[in-house]
Amino acid sequence: MLVENIAEELLQGALSFYSETVEEKLLALKDDYKFEYLLLRNVIENDKLDVGACELALQSIWEKLHTGVWHEVEQVWRDAYAVIGALKASSILSLAKEKMVSVGEQDSQ
């Protein structure tokens, strides 16, 4: 199913980018940004992606991106925003797939 493939590729790409690019930088900031760090870890480590948790993380990171002078914002926040945005999209696609399967099952009854 196309939606399932896109959701899985998006999920794997985001997690790969996170582990290669964001995780170490975020770990270095965890003392200064404990709430954001824990929020992002919760989204990343959760087996079932939660759209609400992704949205909360995105809002928190958005504040970091839009406070102060744009070029003084650390790159890790831009990267984290991209990763969480991709995870949110993957979660939404997975939910859409579940709905499509559910509707298909109802139609066949």
Biopython code that builds the backbone (N, CA, C, O; Angstrom):
import numpy as np
from Bio.PDB.StructureBuilder import StructureBuilder

atoms = [
    (1, "MET", "N", (0.847, -1.173, 0.000)),
    (1, "MET", "CA", (0.000, 0.000, 0.000)),
    (1, "MET", "C", (0.900, 1.248, 0.000)),
    (1, "MET", "O", (1.843, 1.328, 0.788)),
    (2, "LEU", "N", (0.621, 2.193, -0.856)),
    (2, "LEU", "CA", (1.460, 3.381, -1.032)),
    (2, "LEU", "C", (1.579, 4.209, 0.244)),
    (2, "LEU", "O", (2.677, 4.645, 0.588)),
    (3, "VAL", "N", (0.476, 4.435, 0.948)),
    (3, "VAL", "CA", (0.498, 5.243, 2.169)),
    (3, "VAL", "C", (1.399, 4.595, 3.211)),
    (3, "VAL", "O", (2.167, 5.280, 3.887)),
    (4, "GLU", "N", (1.305, 3.285, 3.339)),
    (4, "GLU", "CA", (2.121, 2.553, 4.309)),
    (4, "GLU", "C", (3.603, 2.695, 3.983)),
    (4, "GLU", "O", (4.418, 2.904, 4.881)),
    (5, "ASN", "N", (3.959, 2.584, 2.704)),
    (5, "ASN", "CA", (5.355, 2.712, 2.291)),
    (5, "ASN", "C", (5.894, 4.107, 2.566)),
    (5, "ASN", "O", (7.012, 4.259, 3.058)),
    (6, "ILE", "N", (5.110, 5.112, 2.253)),
    (6, "ILE", "CA", (5.540, 6.490, 2.476)),
    (6, "ILE", "C", (5.731, 6.748, 3.966)),
    (6, "ILE", "O", (6.729, 7.340, 4.376)),
    (7, "ALA", "N", (4.767, 6.298, 4.780)),
    (7, "ALA", "CA", (4.850, 6.489, 6.231)),
    (7, "ALA", "C", (6.099, 5.821, 6.793)),
    (7, "ALA", "O", (6.802, 6.410, 7.614)),
    (8, "GLU", "N", (6.378, 4.597, 6.357)),
    (8, "GLU", "CA", (7.541, 3.864, 6.860)),
    (8, "GLU", "C", (8.848, 4.509, 6.411)),
    (8, "GLU", "O", (9.780, 4.627, 7.206)),
    (9, "GLU", "N", (8.930, 4.924, 5.153)),
    (9, "GLU", "CA", (10.141, 5.587, 4.659)),
    (9, "GLU", "C", (10.382, 6.908, 5.387)),
    (9, "GLU", "O", (11.517, 7.230, 5.737)),
    (10, "LEU", "N", (9.334, 7.656, 5.607)),
    (10, "LEU", "CA", (9.426, 8.919, 6.331)),
    (10, "LEU", "C", (9.902, 8.679, 7.757)),
    (10, "LEU", "O", (10.774, 9.392, 8.253)),
    (11, "LEU", "N", (9.333, 7.680, 8.413)),
    (11, "LEU", "CA", (9.714, 7.337, 9.779)),
    (11, "LEU", "C", (11.181, 6.931, 9.847)),
    (11, "LEU", "O", (11.930, 7.440, 10.680)),
    (12, "GLN", "N", (11.588, 6.026, 8.980)),
    (12, "GLN", "CA", (12.976, 5.549, 9.006)),
    (12, "GLN", "C", (13.971, 6.656, 8.660)),
    (12, "GLN", "O", (15.038, 6.749, 9.265)),
    (13, "GLY", "N", (13.618, 7.487, 7.690)),
    (13, "GLY", "CA", (14.488, 8.600, 7.334)),
    (13, "GLY", "C", (14.649, 9.590, 8.468)),
    (13, "GLY", "O", (15.752, 10.071, 8.729)),
    (14, "ALA", "N", (13.551, 9.897, 9.142)),
    (14, "ALA", "CA", (13.600, 10.844, 10.263)),
    (14, "ALA", "C", (14.412, 10.289, 11.418)),
    (14, "ALA", "O", (15.217, 11.004, 12.014)),
    (15, "LEU", "N", (14.206, 9.015, 11.739)),
    (15, "LEU", "CA", (14.955, 8.409, 12.840)),
    (15, "LEU", "C", (16.441, 8.297, 12.520)),
    (15, "LEU", "O", (17.290, 8.482, 13.392)),
    (16, "SER", "N", (16.744, 7.996, 11.272)),
    (16, "SER", "CA", (18.136, 7.922, 10.852)),
    (16, "SER", "C", (18.803, 9.295, 10.941)),
    (16, "SER", "O", (19.908, 9.418, 11.468)),
    (17, "PHE", "N", (18.133, 10.321, 10.428)),
    (17, "PHE", "CA", (18.666, 11.680, 10.493)),
    (17, "PHE", "C", (18.848, 12.101, 11.942)),
    (17, "PHE", "O", (19.839, 12.742, 12.292)),
    (18, "TYR", "N", (17.882, 11.737, 12.784)),
    (18, "TYR", "CA", (17.964, 12.083, 14.203)),
    (18, "TYR", "C", (19.208, 11.464, 14.830)),
    (18, "TYR", "O", (19.978, 12.153, 15.498)),
    (19, "SER", "N", (19.404, 10.166, 14.617)),
    (19, "SER", "CA", (20.525, 9.483, 15.272)),
    (19, "SER", "C", (21.875, 9.952, 14.728)),
    (19, "SER", "O", (22.865, 9.969, 15.459)),
    (20, "GLU", "N", (21.918, 10.332, 13.451)),
    (20, "GLU", "CA", (23.177, 10.768, 12.850)),
    (20, "GLU", "C", (23.486, 12.240, 13.113)),
    (20, "GLU", "O", (24.656, 12.619, 13.169)),
    (21, "THR", "N", (22.462, 13.072, 13.274)),
    (21, "THR", "CA", (22.673, 14.515, 13.282)),
    (21, "THR", "C", (22.246, 15.197, 14.566)),
    (21, "THR", "O", (22.967, 16.058, 15.070)),
    (22, "VAL", "N", (21.104, 14.839, 15.101)),
    (22, "VAL", "CA", (20.487, 15.623, 16.162)),
    (22, "VAL", "C", (20.802, 15.104, 17.564)),
    (22, "VAL", "O", (21.044, 15.892, 18.479)),
    (23, "GLU", "N", (20.799, 13.800, 17.731)),
    (23, "GLU", "CA", (20.855, 13.210, 19.072)),
    (23, "GLU", "C", (22.033, 13.702, 19.907)),
    (23, "GLU", "O", (21.843, 14.122, 21.048)),
    (24, "GLU", "N", (23.234, 13.659, 19.364)),
    (24, "GLU", "CA", (24.422, 14.064, 20.123)),
    (24, "GLU", "C", (24.384, 15.545, 20.487)),
    (24, "GLU", "O", (24.743, 15.916, 21.605)),
    (25, "LYS", "N", (23.951, 16.395, 19.555)),
    (25, "LYS", "CA", (23.866, 17.832, 19.818)),
    (25, "LYS", "C", (22.822, 18.123, 20.887)),
    (25, "LYS", "O", (23.022, 18.974, 21.754)),
    (26, "LEU", "N", (21.715, 17.411, 20.813)),
    (26, "LEU", "CA", (20.644, 17.610, 21.781)),
    (26, "LEU", "C", (21.080, 17.155, 23.166)),
    (26, "LEU", "O", (20.745, 17.790, 24.166)),
    (27, "LEU", "N", (21.816, 16.075, 23.226)),
    (27, "LEU", "CA", (22.322, 15.570, 24.489)),
    (27, "LEU", "C", (23.232, 16.609, 25.158)),
    (27, "LEU", "O", (23.219, 16.752, 26.381)),
    (28, "ALA", "N", (24.008, 17.321, 24.367)),
    (28, "ALA", "CA", (24.889, 18.355, 24.906)),
    (28, "ALA", "C", (24.091, 19.517, 25.508)),
    (28, "ALA", "O", (24.599, 20.224, 26.379)),
    (29, "LEU", "N", (22.864, 19.722, 25.062)),
    (29, "LEU", "CA", (22.045, 20.833, 25.547)),
    (29, "LEU", "C", (21.075, 20.426, 26.654)),
    (29, "LEU", "O", (20.329, 21.265, 27.159)),
    (30, "LYS", "N", (21.076, 19.154, 27.035)),
    (30, "LYS", "CA", (20.023, 18.674, 27.924)),
    (30, "LYS", "C", (19.997, 19.369, 29.287)),
    (30, "LYS", "O", (18.929, 19.484, 29.887)),
    (31, "ASP", "N", (21.136, 19.831, 29.788)),
    (31, "ASP", "CA", (21.135, 20.527, 31.078)),
    (31, "ASP", "C", (20.462, 21.888, 30.980)),
    (31, "ASP", "O", (19.770, 22.309, 31.907)),
    (32, "ASP", "N", (20.661, 22.574, 29.864)),
    (32, "ASP", "CA", (20.064, 23.905, 29.681)),
    (32, "ASP", "C", (18.613, 23.842, 29.224)),
    (32, "ASP", "O", (17.829, 24.743, 29.522)),
    (33, "TYR", "N", (18.254, 22.799, 28.511)),
    (33, "TYR", "CA", (16.906, 22.672, 27.947)),
    (33, "TYR", "C", (16.303, 21.326, 28.334)),
    (33, "TYR", "O", (15.950, 20.531, 27.463)),
    (34, "LYS", "N", (16.185, 21.068, 29.617)),
    (34, "LYS", "CA", (15.725, 19.770, 30.122)),
    (34, "LYS", "C", (14.325, 19.398, 29.612)),
    (34, "LYS", "O", (14.095, 18.263, 29.195)),
    (35, "PHE", "N", (13.389, 20.365, 29.650)),
    (35, "PHE", "CA", (12.020, 20.084, 29.208)),
    (35, "PHE", "C", (12.000, 19.679, 27.740)),
    (35, "PHE", "O", (11.406, 18.663, 27.380)),
    (36, "GLU", "N", (12.646, 20.467, 26.902)),
    (36, "GLU", "CA", (12.662, 20.174, 25.473)),
    (36, "GLU", "C", (13.356, 18.849, 25.189)),
    (36, "GLU", "O", (12.914, 18.074, 24.341)),
    (37, "TYR", "N", (14.438, 18.598, 25.900)),
    (37, "TYR", "CA", (15.173, 17.342, 25.718)),
    (37, "TYR", "C", (14.273, 16.144, 26.041)),
    (37, "TYR", "O", (14.188, 15.194, 25.263)),
    (38, "LEU", "N", (13.608, 16.201, 27.191)),
    (38, "LEU", "CA", (12.736, 15.095, 27.602)),
    (38, "LEU", "C", (11.550, 14.935, 26.647)),
    (38, "LEU", "O", (11.133, 13.818, 26.340)),
    (39, "LEU", "N", (11.024, 16.049, 26.190)),
    (39, "LEU", "CA", (9.906, 16.024, 25.252)),
    (39, "LEU", "C", (10.308, 15.332, 23.948)),
    (39, "LEU", "O", (9.578, 14.480, 23.441)),
    (40, "LEU", "N", (11.462, 15.700, 23.416)),
    (40, "LEU", "CA", (11.934, 15.094, 22.171)),
    (40, "LEU", "C", (12.276, 13.622, 22.361)),
    (40, "LEU", "O", (11.962, 12.798, 21.501)),
    (41, "ARG", "N", (12.914, 13.284, 23.476)),
    (41, "ARG", "CA", (13.233, 11.877, 23.733)),
    (41, "ARG", "C", (11.960, 11.042, 23.819)),
    (41, "ARG", "O", (11.918, 9.914, 23.327)),
    (42, "ASN", "N", (10.924, 11.596, 24.444)),
    (42, "ASN", "CA", (9.649, 10.896, 24.554)),
    (42, "ASN", "C", (9.064, 10.603, 23.172)),
    (42, "ASN", "O", (8.564, 9.505, 22.926)),
    (43, "VAL", "N", (9.127, 11.577, 22.282)),
    (43, "VAL", "CA", (8.591, 11.380, 20.928)),
    (43, "VAL", "C", (9.422, 10.343, 20.179)),
    (43, "VAL", "O", (8.864, 9.455, 19.534)),
    (44, "ILE", "N", (10.730, 10.442, 20.254)),
    (44, "ILE", "CA", (11.624, 9.555, 19.504)),
    (44, "ILE", "C", (11.556, 8.117, 20.024)),
    (44, "ILE", "O", (11.532, 7.173, 19.234)),
    (45, "GLU", "N", (11.525, 7.950, 21.339)),
    (45, "GLU", "CA", (11.615, 6.611, 21.917)),
    (45, "GLU", "C", (10.271, 5.890, 22.009)),
    (45, "GLU", "O", (10.235, 4.689, 22.280)),
    (46, "ASN", "N", (9.182, 6.594, 21.789)),
    (46, "ASN", "CA", (7.864, 5.996, 21.885)),
    (46, "ASN", "C", (7.653, 5.037, 20.720)),
    (46, "ASN", "O", (7.866, 5.404, 19.564)),
    (47, "ASP", "N", (7.234, 3.813, 21.018)),
    (47, "ASP", "CA", (7.019, 2.812, 19.965)),
    (47, "ASP", "C", (5.905, 3.214, 19.007)),
    (47, "ASP", "O", (6.000, 2.973, 17.804)),
    (48, "LYS", "N", (4.863, 3.819, 19.532)),
    (48, "LYS", "CA", (3.743, 4.251, 18.689)),
    (48, "LYS", "C", (3.751, 5.774, 18.663)),
    (48, "LYS", "O", (3.553, 6.425, 19.688)),
    (49, "LEU", "N", (3.979, 6.324, 17.498)),
    (49, "LEU", "CA", (4.046, 7.782, 17.382)),
    (49, "LEU", "C", (2.708, 8.408, 17.748)),
    (49, "LEU", "O", (1.644, 7.913, 17.374)),
    (50, "ASP", "N", (2.785, 9.487, 18.473)),
    (50, "ASP", "CA", (1.610, 10.193, 18.959)),
    (50, "ASP", "C", (1.589, 11.578, 18.324)),
    (50, "ASP", "O", (2.498, 12.378, 18.545)),
    (51, "VAL", "N", (0.557, 11.862, 17.538)),
    (51, "VAL", "CA", (0.453, 13.150, 16.852)),
    (51, "VAL", "C", (0.458, 14.292, 17.875)),
    (51, "VAL", "O", (1.096, 15.321, 17.653)),
    (52, "GLY", "N", (-0.249, 14.112, 18.987)),
    (52, "GLY", "CA", (-0.306, 15.152, 20.020)),
    (52, "GLY", "C", (1.057, 15.440, 20.623)),
    (52, "GLY", "O", (1.411, 16.600, 20.834)),
    (53, "ALA", "N", (1.830, 14.388, 20.905)),
    (53, "ALA", "CA", (3.179, 14.577, 21.462)),
    (53, "ALA", "C", (4.084, 15.269, 20.439)),
    (53, "ALA", "O", (4.891, 16.128, 20.794)),
    (54, "CYS", "N", (3.944, 14.889, 19.178)),
    (54, "CYS", "CA", (4.727, 15.554, 18.119)),
    (54, "CYS", "C", (4.369, 17.033, 18.045)),
    (54, "CYS", "O", (5.248, 17.886, 17.923)),
    (55, "GLU", "N", (3.081, 17.329, 18.119)),
    (55, "GLU", "CA", (2.635, 18.719, 18.033)),
    (55, "GLU", "C", (3.160, 19.535, 19.208)),
    (55, "GLU", "O", (3.585, 20.676, 19.028)),
    (56, "LEU", "N", (3.136, 18.964, 20.404)),
    (56, "LEU", "CA", (3.661, 19.650, 21.581)),
    (56, "LEU", "C", (5.156, 19.935, 21.416)),
    (56, "LEU", "O", (5.627, 21.031, 21.722)),
    (57, "ALA", "N", (5.891, 18.938, 20.932)),
    (57, "ALA", "CA", (7.329, 19.123, 20.698)),
    (57, "ALA", "C", (7.569, 20.192, 19.631)),
    (57, "ALA", "O", (8.460, 21.028, 19.776)),
    (58, "LEU", "N", (6.775, 20.163, 18.563)),
    (58, "LEU", "CA", (6.925, 21.162, 17.498)),
    (58, "LEU", "C", (6.668, 22.578, 18.028)),
    (58, "LEU", "O", (7.386, 23.515, 17.678)),
    (59, "GLN", "N", (5.653, 22.726, 18.862)),
    (59, "GLN", "CA", (5.356, 24.052, 19.419)),
    (59, "GLN", "C", (6.491, 24.540, 20.305)),
    (59, "GLN", "O", (6.858, 25.714, 20.261)),
    (60, "SER", "N", (7.041, 23.647, 21.102)),
    (60, "SER", "CA", (8.148, 24.015, 21.981)),
    (60, "SER", "C", (9.380, 24.428, 21.169)),
    (60, "SER", "O", (10.033, 25.424, 21.479)),
    (61, "ILE", "N", (9.684, 23.659, 20.139)),
    (61, "ILE", "CA", (10.842, 23.974, 19.293)),
    (61, "ILE", "C", (10.580, 25.249, 18.492)),
    (61, "ILE", "O", (11.492, 26.048, 18.283)),
    (62, "TRP", "N", (9.353, 25.439, 18.048)),
    (62, "TRP", "CA", (8.997, 26.647, 17.306)),
    (62, "TRP", "C", (9.333, 27.890, 18.130)),
    (62, "TRP", "O", (9.822, 28.886, 17.598)),
    (63, "GLU", "N", (9.065, 27.817, 19.426)),
    (63, "GLU", "CA", (9.400, 28.939, 20.319)),
    (63, "GLU", "C", (10.899, 29.210, 20.304)),
    (63, "GLU", "O", (11.326, 30.365, 20.293)),
    (64, "LYS", "N", (11.689, 28.155, 20.305)),
    (64, "LYS", "CA", (13.153, 28.312, 20.260)),
    (64, "LYS", "C", (13.575, 28.954, 18.934)),
    (64, "LYS", "O", (14.473, 29.795, 18.896)),
    (65, "LEU", "N", (12.919, 28.550, 17.862)),
    (65, "LEU", "CA", (13.286, 29.062, 16.542)),
    (65, "LEU", "C", (12.883, 30.517, 16.345)),
    (65, "LEU", "O", (13.506, 31.230, 15.558)),
    (66, "HIS", "N", (11.860, 30.960, 17.042)),
    (66, "HIS", "CA", (11.322, 32.300, 16.810)),
    (66, "HIS", "C", (11.514, 33.254, 17.987)),
    (66, "HIS", "O", (10.796, 34.246, 18.116)),
    (67, "THR", "N", (12.477, 32.952, 18.834)),
    (67, "THR", "CA", (12.812, 33.837, 19.942)),
    (67, "THR", "C", (14.217, 34.377, 19.699)),
    (67, "THR", "O", (15.173, 33.612, 19.573)),
    (68, "GLY", "N", (14.330, 35.680, 19.636)),
    (68, "GLY", "CA", (15.643, 36.287, 19.407)),
    (68, "GLY", "C", (15.944, 36.425, 17.928)),
    (68, "GLY", "O", (15.049, 36.380, 17.083)),
    (69, "VAL", "N", (17.216, 36.591, 17.636)),
    (69, "VAL", "CA", (17.691, 36.784, 16.266)),
    (69, "VAL", "C", (17.839, 35.414, 15.592)),
    (69, "VAL", "O", (18.449, 34.503, 16.151)),
    (70, "TRP", "N", (17.283, 35.281, 14.399)),
    (70, "TRP", "CA", (17.209, 33.982, 13.735)),
    (70, "TRP", "C", (18.565, 33.308, 13.565)),
    (70, "TRP", "O", (18.663, 32.094, 13.746)),
    (71, "HIS", "N", (19.612, 34.052, 13.223)),
    (71, "HIS", "CA", (20.902, 33.415, 12.954)),
    (71, "HIS", "C", (21.652, 33.019, 14.223)),
    (71, "HIS", "O", (22.708, 32.389, 14.150)),
    (72, "GLU", "N", (21.111, 33.385, 15.389)),
    (72, "GLU", "CA", (21.721, 32.972, 16.651)),
    (72, "GLU", "C", (21.085, 31.701, 17.207)),
    (72, "GLU", "O", (21.528, 31.175, 18.228)),
    (73, "VAL", "N", (20.052, 31.211, 16.538)),
    (73, "VAL", "CA", (19.391, 29.972, 16.969)),
    (73, "VAL", "C", (20.302, 28.799, 16.612)),
    (73, "VAL", "O", (20.807, 28.712, 15.493)),
    (74, "GLU", "N", (20.505, 27.903, 17.569)),
    (74, "GLU", "CA", (21.379, 26.764, 17.327)),
    (74, "GLU", "C", (20.771, 25.826, 16.276)),
    (74, "GLU", "O", (19.560, 25.603, 16.245)),
    (75, "GLN", "N", (21.638, 25.288, 15.423)),
    (75, "GLN", "CA", (21.213, 24.412, 14.320)),
    (75, "GLN", "C", (20.428, 23.203, 14.819)),
    (75, "GLN", "O", (19.554, 22.701, 14.113)),
    (76, "VAL", "N", (20.725, 22.735, 16.012)),
    (76, "VAL", "CA", (20.047, 21.556, 16.535)),
    (76, "VAL", "C", (18.531, 21.756, 16.600)),
    (76, "VAL", "O", (17.774, 20.802, 16.420)),
    (77, "TRP", "N", (18.082, 22.989, 16.857)),
    (77, "TRP", "CA", (16.640, 23.227, 16.931)),
    (77, "TRP", "C", (16.000, 23.147, 15.547)),
    (77, "TRP", "O", (14.874, 22.668, 15.412)),
    (78, "ARG", "N", (16.704, 23.610, 14.528)),
    (78, "ARG", "CA", (16.185, 23.492, 13.165)),
    (78, "ARG", "C", (16.096, 22.015, 12.762)),
    (78, "ARG", "O", (15.101, 21.569, 12.191)),
    (79, "ASP", "N", (17.163, 21.273, 13.076)),
    (79, "ASP", "CA", (17.190, 19.844, 12.749)),
    (79, "ASP", "C", (16.113, 19.087, 13.515)),
    (79, "ASP", "O", (15.422, 18.239, 12.950)),
    (80, "ALA", "N", (15.974, 19.393, 14.795)),
    (80, "ALA", "CA", (14.965, 18.713, 15.609)),
    (80, "ALA", "C", (13.563, 19.014, 15.083)),
    (80, "ALA", "O", (12.710, 18.127, 15.057)),
    (81, "TYR", "N", (13.318, 20.246, 14.667)),
    (81, "TYR", "CA", (12.016, 20.626, 14.120)),
    (81, "TYR", "C", (11.711, 19.806, 12.865)),
    (81, "TYR", "O", (10.589, 19.338, 12.673)),
    (82, "ALA", "N", (12.728, 19.641, 12.015)),
    (82, "ALA", "CA", (12.546, 18.855, 10.788)),
    (82, "ALA", "C", (12.243, 17.396, 11.115)),
    (82, "ALA", "O", (11.361, 16.793, 10.504)),
    (83, "VAL", "N", (12.970, 16.828, 12.074)),
    (83, "VAL", "CA", (12.770, 15.430, 12.450)),
    (83, "VAL", "C", (11.377, 15.221, 13.037)),
    (83, "VAL", "O", (10.663, 14.304, 12.631)),
    (84, "ILE", "N", (10.994, 16.059, 13.981)),
    (84, "ILE", "CA", (9.691, 15.893, 14.625)),
    (84, "ILE", "C", (8.561, 16.144, 13.615)),
    (84, "ILE", "O", (7.527, 15.479, 13.663)),
    (85, "GLY", "N", (8.760, 17.092, 12.713)),
    (85, "GLY", "CA", (7.762, 17.324, 11.658)),
    (85, "GLY", "C", (7.584, 16.092, 10.782)),
    (85, "GLY", "O", (6.460, 15.744, 10.420)),
    (86, "ALA", "N", (8.676, 15.437, 10.443)),
    (86, "ALA", "CA", (8.599, 14.214, 9.640)),
    (86, "ALA", "C", (7.938, 13.081, 10.431)),
    (86, "ALA", "O", (7.161, 12.306, 9.874)),
    (87, "LEU", "N", (8.246, 12.988, 11.725)),
    (87, "LEU", "CA", (7.609, 11.967, 12.561)),
    (87, "LEU", "C", (6.108, 12.215, 12.684)),
    (87, "LEU", "O", (5.314, 11.275, 12.685)),
    (88, "LYS", "N", (5.729, 13.484, 12.786)),
    (88, "LYS", "CA", (4.304, 13.814, 12.860)),
    (88, "LYS", "C", (3.617, 13.418, 11.548)),
    (88, "LYS", "O", (2.530, 12.841, 11.567)),
    (89, "ALA", "N", (4.238, 13.722, 10.431)),
    (89, "ALA", "CA", (3.661, 13.360, 9.129)),
    (89, "ALA", "C", (3.537, 11.842, 9.005)),
    (89, "ALA", "O", (2.526, 11.339, 8.515)),
    (90, "SER", "N", (4.551, 11.119, 9.443)),
    (90, "SER", "CA", (4.500, 9.662, 9.401)),
    (90, "SER", "C", (3.369, 9.129, 10.268)),
    (90, "SER", "O", (2.669, 8.190, 9.890)),
    (91, "SER", "N", (3.201, 9.742, 11.437)),
    (91, "SER", "CA", (2.127, 9.336, 12.341)),
    (91, "SER", "C", (0.754, 9.579, 11.719)),
    (91, "SER", "O", (-0.137, 8.736, 11.817)),
    (92, "ILE", "N", (0.593, 10.717, 11.092)),
    (92, "ILE", "CA", (-0.683, 11.038, 10.438)),
    (92, "ILE", "C", (-0.961, 10.064, 9.293)),
    (92, "ILE", "O", (-2.093, 9.613, 9.119)),
    (93, "LEU", "N", (0.068, 9.742, 8.519)),
    (93, "LEU", "CA", (-0.106, 8.779, 7.433)),
    (93, "LEU", "C", (-0.466, 7.397, 7.971)),
    (93, "LEU", "O", (-1.296, 6.700, 7.386)),
    (94, "SER", "N", (0.146, 7.002, 9.072)),
    (94, "SER", "CA", (-0.176, 5.706, 9.675)),
    (94, "SER", "C", (-1.622, 5.672, 10.158)),
    (94, "SER", "O", (-2.315, 4.668, 9.995)),
    (95, "LEU", "N", (-2.071, 6.774, 10.753)),
    (95, "LEU", "CA", (-3.464, 6.853, 11.192)),
    (95, "LEU", "C", (-4.412, 6.787, 9.996)),
    (95, "LEU", "O", (-5.460, 6.145, 10.062)),
    (96, "ALA", "N", (-4.040, 7.452, 8.911)),
    (96, "ALA", "CA", (-4.868, 7.419, 7.695)),
    (96, "ALA", "C", (-4.951, 5.995, 7.153)),
    (96, "ALA", "O", (-6.014, 5.550, 6.722)),
    (97, "LYS", "N", (-3.833, 5.288, 7.176)),
    (97, "LYS", "CA", (-3.815, 3.904, 6.711)),
    (97, "LYS", "C", (-4.734, 3.038, 7.572)),
    (97, "LYS", "O", (-5.494, 2.223, 7.048)),
    (98, "GLU", "N", (-4.664, 3.214, 8.893)),
    (98, "GLU", "CA", (-5.530, 2.457, 9.798)),
    (98, "GLU", "C", (-7.008, 2.734, 9.509)),
    (98, "GLU", "O", (-7.833, 1.821, 9.522)),
    (99, "LYS", "N", (-7.331, 4.002, 9.248)),
    (99, "LYS", "CA", (-8.723, 4.360, 8.931)),
    (99, "LYS", "C", (-9.155, 3.708, 7.630)),
    (99, "LYS", "O", (-10.273, 3.203, 7.527)),
    (100, "MET", "N", (-8.264, 3.716, 6.622)),
    (100, "MET", "CA", (-8.599, 3.118, 5.334)),
    (100, "MET", "C", (-8.840, 1.625, 5.487)),
    (100, "MET", "O", (-9.761, 1.081, 4.877)),
    (101, "VAL", "N", (-8.025, 0.956, 6.292)),
    (101, "VAL", "CA", (-8.196, -0.482, 6.526)),
    (101, "VAL", "C", (-9.512, -0.716, 7.251)),
    (101, "VAL", "O", (-10.268, -1.625, 6.908)),
    (102, "SER", "N", (-9.779, 0.113, 8.260)),
    (102, "SER", "CA", (-11.016, -0.015, 9.043)),
    (102, "SER", "C", (-12.259, 0.170, 8.155)),
    (102, "SER", "O", (-13.227, -0.582, 8.265)),
    (103, "VAL", "N", (-12.217, 1.164, 7.288)),
    (103, "VAL", "CA", (-13.339, 1.415, 6.373)),
    (103, "VAL", "C", (-13.478, 0.250, 5.395)),
    (103, "VAL", "O", (-14.591, -0.173, 5.082)),
    (104, "GLY", "N", (-12.355, -0.261, 4.918)),
    (104, "GLY", "CA", (-12.381, -1.405, 4.001)),
    (104, "GLY", "C", (-12.978, -2.639, 4.644)),
    (104, "GLY", "O", (-13.703, -3.392, 3.993)),
    (105, "GLU", "N", (-12.679, -2.855, 5.925)),
    (105, "GLU", "CA", (-13.245, -3.991, 6.642)),
    (105, "GLU", "C", (-14.744, -3.829, 6.820)),
    (105, "GLU", "O", (-15.492, -4.801, 6.714)),
    (106, "GLN", "N", (-15.191, -2.596, 7.091)),
    (106, "GLN", "CA", (-16.614, -2.344, 7.250)),
    (106, "GLN", "C", (-17.364, -2.550, 5.933)),
    (106, "GLN", "O", (-18.483, -3.062, 5.918)),
    (107, "ASP", "N", (-16.729, -2.141, 4.823)),
    (107, "ASP", "CA", (-17.365, -2.298, 3.507)),
    (107, "ASP", "C", (-17.520, -3.761, 3.122)),
    (107, "ASP", "O", (-18.473, -4.126, 2.434)),
    (108, "SER", "N", (-16.580, -4.608, 3.565)),
    (108, "SER", "CA", (-16.629, -6.014, 3.173)),
    (108, "SER", "C", (-17.626, -6.819, 4.006)),
    (108, "SER", "O", (-17.915, -7.971, 3.682)),
    (109, "GLN", "N", (-18.148, -6.227, 5.066)),
    (109, "GLN", "CA", (-19.104, -6.955, 5.920)),
    (109, "GLN", "C", (-20.486, -6.846, 5.404)),
    (109, "GLN", "O", (-21.412, -7.397, 5.998)),
]
sb = StructureBuilder()
sb.init_structure("model")
sb.init_model(0)
sb.init_chain("A")
sb.init_seg("    ")
for serial, (resi, resn, name, xyz) in enumerate(atoms, 1):
    if name == "N":
        sb.init_residue(resn, " ", resi, " ")
    sb.init_atom(name, np.array(xyz, "f"), 0.0, 1.0, " ", f" {name:<3s}", serial, name[0])
structure = sb.get_structure()
